[in-house]
């Protein structure tokens, strides 16, 4: 129990101190025991049928797209153009495979920590709604781009809450991982497309 308390404190500390005080390397080293504990104690490693895996992946992609576009009226000044740019920029991601691989890794890392570990641990002391709210708040806090506060901050917090709900309902790391990854990939896709358009415009 003392180990679990230590790991919980480490996650809370990371949530408040990264990236202003704790850098990437120290954060990763601090989270290695959390990841190891989670992979051993909290994840059921049974082999799931290919059909079930396909459903989780396809469902996660659909939910990721739906959540991003449902939240875009809050976070984007022009939701329609943003949605179009998300899909137009997908082709450009081929040129950024390294960053795409990084997104696959970082979203999995975040889901293991803030959904699987944190929610499962908090459920030992809190009701489900409390575990979802606390884990979502800490997940929101670790993302410095949410400050200064604005509509984008609200949209991201709602997304974090919905990820928590999705994990509570499905109990699937794979599902929430795909939801999170899909959202990040589409945001990157729109950003790359807008950059290309800006470069193409005559000065």
N, C-alpha and C positions, 0 to 999 in steps of 0.2 A: 504493500500500500504506500510505503514511503517513496518507493521508486516512481509509482504512478503520480504521486503528489509533486515530485521533483520535475517529472516530464511535463505535467500540466503547467507548472510555474514557468518552465522554459518556453512553452508555446505562448503563454500570456506575455512574458517579457519580450519575446520576438515580435509579437503583434504591436507592442507599444514602441519598441526601440528601433525596428527596421523600417526604412533604411537610413534614418537620420543618425543613429548612434552605432548600430551594428551593420557591417558591410556584408556583401554576398557570401564570401567564404566563411566568415564566422557564423553567419546565419545557418548555412548549410551544415557546418560541423555541429552546431548546437542542436539541429533537428535530426541528425543521424540516429541518436538513441530513440527519438520519438518514432521515426520511420521504422526502425528495426522492431520496436515494441508493437507497433500497429500491424506490421506485416505478419508478425508471429501470433499475436493474441486476438486481433480484431477482424482479420480477414479470413473468410472461409475459402480455402483453396480447392474446393471440389471442382472437378471438371464439369463445365456446363455444356449442354448440347449446342451444336453449331447454330441451330435454328433460334434458340433462346439468345445466344450471343448476338446473332444478326438482328433480332428484334430490339435488344438493348441498344445496339449501336445506331440502328436506323431511328429508333424512338428518341435517343439522345440528340441526334442531329436535328430532327424535326422540332424537338422542344427547344434546343439551343437557338435555332432560327426564329421560332415563334417568340421566345422571350426577348431576344434582341430587338425585333421589329415592334413588339408590343411596347417596349420601353423607349423606343426612339422618339416618340412625340414628346417625352419628358426631357431627354438628353440631347436631342439634335434639333437645330433650328430649321432644318429642311429634311424631315423624315423620308419623304419620297425619293429625293435625290440620293440620300444616304443609302437607302435600300437598293437602288439601282447600282450605285458604285460598289456595294458589297459584292455583287455578282459579276460586275464587269472586271473587277480587279483580281478575280480568282486565278486567271491565266498568269498574272504577274507573279504569283506566289512561287512559280517554278524557278524564278530567278533568285528566290530567297529561301532555298531549301534548308539552309543551316538554321535560320531563324524559325522556320516552321518546325524543325526537329526540336529546337529549344522550347517552343510552345507546347509540344507534346509532352516534354519532360516536366516543364514548370507547372502545367495545369494538373498533371498527375500528382506531383509533389504537393501542391496546395490542397488538392482534394484529400489526400491521405492525412494531411495534418489537420486542416480546419473542418473537414466533414467527418471522416472516419474516426480519427483519434479523438478530436476535441468533443464532438457530439457524443460518442460512445462513453467517454470519461465523464462528461458533465451529467449524463443520464444516471450516473450512480448517486448524484446528489440533487438533481433538478428534475422537474417535470419536462416532458418533451418540448413544449413550447418555450420553456426557459432555456433549454440546451440549444435550440435552434436560434433563439434571439442572441444569446451570448456568443455563440460560435460565429454568427453572421456579423455581429458588431466587431469582433476581433479581426475577422477576415476583411471587413471593410476598412478597419483602422490601419492594417498593414500596407494598404495601397495608398501611397502618398498622393497619387493623382486625384484623390477625392477631396483634396484641400487645395485652394480655398473651397468652402462649402458652396454648393450650387445644385442645380437640377440634376446634373450628371452624378453628383454624390447620392442623391435620393434614388435615382434609377439603379445605381450599383448596389446600394443597400437592399433594395427590393429584390434584385437579382440574387444576392447572397441569401436572403431569407428563402426564396424559392428553391435555391440549390439545397438548402437545409431540409426543406419540406420534401423535395424529390428524394433525398437520401433516406429520410425517415420512412417514406412510402415504399421505396424499392429495395432498400438495404443493399444497394449495388454501387460499388466504387466505379465500375465501368460506365454505368449510366451517367452519373454526375460528371465524371471525367469527360465524356463525349459532349455533354451539354456545354460545359465550360470551354472545352477546346473549340467547339463549333463557333461559339460567340467570339472568342479571341481571333480565330482565323478570319471570320467575316469582317471584324473591325480592322484587322491588319490589311485585308484585301481592299477595303474602302480607302484606307490611308494611302496605300501604294498607288491606287488608281488616281486619287486626287493629286499626289505628287507628280505622277507622269503627266497629268493634264496641265499642271502648273508649269512644268518644264517645257511643254509643247507650245504654250502660249507665247506669242511674240512680245518681246520686252519693249 
